[in-house]
């Protein structure tokens, strides 16, 4: 494998390593936990915080307060899978300064109980509801069956805490989401929802808008977490393309000296050899000479060419006796802080959400995963802070599109998804953008650094708050949100909007490979449509404000990265946190007057195309483009309707309709949309006239 052509150096960011996110206050709470505890009186609380930021313990603090001081009878903690139940085991919080310890009686942690979710465990939930005990932990499935059996009324006056909340969906077929909607409608419980990635891979809304509006949100960003770590300073996210079988190339991206979690592909995926056991054996053979199995842990022992003995945990083997022994050894609390306990973990469906191995330096995933949410979760396995761990990386090894492959369309699809994931993660890892409309009354805000020259009232300014990680950017002509809900969305939810945008395949295809595509068609029409569908209850002006804020966040991240990359082109180090900020400042200065019209004219996928062209051979890139071109169609009805709406706005501003012969490509595209809608209308009238004559 030619590494120069195969690597997509998508993201490499360095952080300040201030230690603030790991320091505890007098009650034993870290920054994020303290922020959550301040909102402990809220009935409905949504915690958006990255993996490893301490959400489980944050819940313990507020649950104890609700039981002791707010009059709630019990707490029920709901997790997606049994292994995550261990996150809520007993904790001696009092030894760190809190006024109570966290205690879960063994019989009420149903994640450790034998039996099926819809059998004896449901009866156990019923027994708990009748008891005087305070805390129960169960899986999402057990909870769903329990609500089926006892009804929502049985849970009155209790705290329901849902971990990994992105599993919930507003889709009526999602039973957990359906029941939560009923709990909210009845309004007799408190709900705490926790997630590291509030967006879903299927782009479904997690909660219905009317339900989500009732939640108070605590957001703690990836940037705040990584910037405040004590040890981990650098995070790299890379995509590698291979041809042939992945087992032939995996050793070219796997360093045996790094603590690594390897996720091999699902047996039904295109990347799989269809023999998962043989795949694991091949990886072990490539790493060195097998020395046998540790009788206590079940780990495979492998001697490398340098003479080191690697301890490899195989979670792929279906033999329950073997896998349970390995899984138990990995969860052994005695070895939680022992770096030498295990070296490499090989998994298939396990070791993703809630899997806590602080020493993991490299998360290596073969084959593109089902959703952007899963990518974020897997990256989270490597972003724990640990002594001596200064660098972490995520690698996605995916098949290179090949003209000779029958599954070339599938390979192209995976490639587009990888680009989407990289765009999203770049946004997630950046400082939080806060946009303000540039006006004469504007001025500097306390706590923000405006660079060496300070705040200039004649220019669009960029300020950075070093404590909160917020970046404030002035933009001329920016719509400000009017309603409280739209303001909240612009402040808290831009990543969810961007996630929906970048995981739309048609949008990525147009952005990457349609040479005739006008950027405004993506930034105004496509993003506008997403906003209207996502927030139908907001008025047109608030929808437009959210659209402008989301596109500004995505495009400024891309432009600043481009600028920062050029500035550090001669250096070996990664783009630092300050380089990204400097990149935004330089971009704003270079354009003289930063306005929303300019931002709308930037294709948010241009930087992604540059990365893709470096990573793929010319033939492969042509093949990707050919597959996309074969699917291109004329303007669909819905897009023509939105273009016509934009044309009406254009007429209000300019006093005339867009000209189809205009040299401005966006004006020409709007005119084409008007013409297309007229054709659709004529066809509909003709069809109705034809129908009336029969």
C-alpha positions, 0 to 999 in steps of 0.5 A, a space after each residue: 500500500 502506497 501510504 502517500 496516496 492512501 492517507 487522508 490527513 483529515 484532522 490533526 488537532 493539538 490542544 492546550 492541555 490545561 488540566 481544567 477538565 479533570 480538576 475537581 471542586 470541593 464536592 468532587 465534581 469536575 467542570 462538566 459535572 459541576 455545570 450539570 449539578 447547577 441545573 439539578 432542579 430541572 424536571 427535564 434535563 438533557 446532557 450533551 457531553 463527549 465520551 469520558 467526560 463523566 456523565 455517569 457520575 454527573 447523574 449520580 450527583 443529581 439523582 442523589 439530590 433529587 432523592 434527598 432534597 426534591 422528594 422523588 421516590 426512586 431513580 431508574 437508570 436505563 442503558 442500551 446494553 448490559 456492559 454499560 451498567 457497570 458505569 453505575 456501580 457503587 461510588 464512594 463519593 463522600 471521600 471526594 467531598 460529596 455529602 452522600 455515597 452512591 449505592 446500588 444494591 446488587 439485586 437491583 442492577 439488572 444488567 448483571 442478572 441472568 435471564 431475558 429482558 422480557 422475563 424475570 427482569 420485568 418482574 424485578 422492575 415491578 418488585 423494585 417499584 413496590 419497594 423502598 429501595 432507591 436505585 435500579 439499573 436496567 437495559 433499554 429493552 428491560 425498561 420498554 418491556 416493563 412499561 409495556 407491563 405496568 404502564 407509564 402511571 406506575 413510574 410516577 414521582 420517579 427519576 428516569 435517566 436514559 444513557 446513550 440517549 441517541 438510541 431514542 427517536 421521534 419516529 413512532 416505531 421507536 418504542 422507547 421514544 414513544 414511551 418517553 413522549 407519554 411520560 412527558 405528556 403525563 408530566 409526573 416524572 423527572 427525566 435526565 437524558 445523556 448522550 455524547 452525540 445527539 444526532 442519529 445516523 438515520 437523521 431522524 429527530 431524537 425527540 419531537 420538537 414540542 418535547 425537546 423544547 421542555 428540556 433544559 440543556 447542558 452542553 459540554 463540548 469535545 473542545 472544552 474536554 480535550 483542551 482541559 485534559 492533563 495529559 492528552 494533547 493531540 488527536 488525529 483522525 485519518 482515513 486509509 484506503 486499501 485494495 484487495 483484502 483488508 487483512 493484507 494491509 491492516 499491519 500498515 496502519 497498526 502499530 503494535 506498540 500502541 494500545 489499540 482497539 480494532 473493530 473488524 467489519 460485520 460479517 455481512 459487510 462488503 469488507 468482511 472475508 465472511 470468516 471472522 475467526 480467520 480474520 482475527 487469527 490472521 491479525 494475530 499471526 501478522 503481529 507475531 508468534 502465538 505463545 498460547 492463552 493466559 489461563 486467568 484472563 483468556 487473553 491471547 499471548 503473542 511474541 513480536 519480532 522485538 521479543 515483546 509479549 503482547 496481550 490480545 483480548 479477542 471479543 470476536 470468538 462466539 464461544 460464550 465461555 471464552 468471550 465471557 472470561 475475556 470480557 470479565 477480565 477487561 472489566 476487572 476494576 483491580 486493573 482499571 489503572 494498570 496500563 500493562 493489563 492488555 495491549 490490543 482488543 479485537 472486537 466486532 460489535 462490542 467495545 463501543 458505547 460506554 466501554 471504558 479503557 483509559 489507556 486506548 491510544 488508537 481506535 482502528 475500525 475496518 469498513 465504514 460504520 453504520 452511522 456518524 453516531 457510531 464513529 463519534 462513539 468509537 473515537 470516544 474510546 481513544 479520547 480518555 485522558 491517562 498518564 503518559 498518553 499524549 497522542 490518540 488517533 482514530 483510523 478508518 480503513 475502508 475499501 478503495 473504489 475500483 473500476 473492476 469491482 462489482 460493488 463499486 457503487 457501495 465503495 463510493 457510498 462508503 467514501 462519501 460517508 467517510 468524508 461526511 464523518 470527517 466534516 462533522 468531526 472537524 466541527 465537533 472538535 473545534 471551538 464553539 462558534 457564536 455569531 453576531 450581526 455586525 452593526 454600529 452599536 456593536 463593541 467588544 465583549 468582556 472575556 474575549 481576546 480580539 487579537 494583537 490589534 484589539 477590537 476594531 469598530 470599522 471591521 468584522 471582528 473575531 474574539 476568542 474566550 480562552 476559558 470557555 473555548 467560545 469563538 465570537 464572529 461578527 458577520 454583516 447581514 446576519 439574521 439574528 434568531 428572534 425566539 427563545 427556541 431558535 436562540 437555543 438551537 443556534 447556541 446548542 444544536 448547530 452540530 446536529 443541523 450540520 450532521 443532518 446536512 453532511 450525511 445526505 448523500 445527494 448533498 455530498 455528491 453535488 458538493 464534491 463532483 458536480 462542476 456546474 453546482 452553484 454553492 448557494 444551491 447547497 447552502 440556501 436550498 438544501 440546508 434551508 429544506 433541512 431546517 424547515 423539516 427539522 424545525 417546522 414550528 419556527 417561523 420563516 425568519 428564525 429558520 433562516 437565522 438557523 440556516 445562516 448560523 449553521 452554514 457559517 459554522 461549517 464553512 468557517 471551519 473549512 476556511 480556517 482549516 485551509 488557512 491554518 494548513 497553509 500557515 503550518 505547511 512547512 512544519 511537522 506538527 499538527 494544527 494547534 487549537 490556536 492555529 484554527 483560531 488564527 485561521 478564522 481571523 486571517 480569513 475574516 481579515 482577507 475578505 475585508 467585509 465578512 457578510 452572509 452572501 460571501 459565506 453562502 458562495 463557499 462550497 462547504 465540500 471544497 476542502 473535502 474534495 482536496 483531501 479526497 483527491 490526495 487520498 485516491 488514485 486518479 483512476 479511482 477518483 474518476 470512477 467515483 465521479 462517474 458513478 455520481 454523474 450516472 445518477 444526476 437528474 434534472 431539478 426535482 419538484 421540491 428543489 424547484 419550489 424552494 428555488 422559486 421561493 428564493 427567486 421571490 425574495 430576490 425580486 423583493 430585494 432587486 425589483 426584478 426576477 432572476 435572469 436565466 441568462 445572467 452571468 451570476 450562476 446563483 441568479 441563473 440557477 434560481 431562474 432555472 428553478 422558476 422555469 422548472 416549477 412552471 413546467 411542473 405546474 403545466 404538466 399537473 394542469 394538463 394531467 388534471 384536464 386530461 383526467 376531467 375528460 374521461 
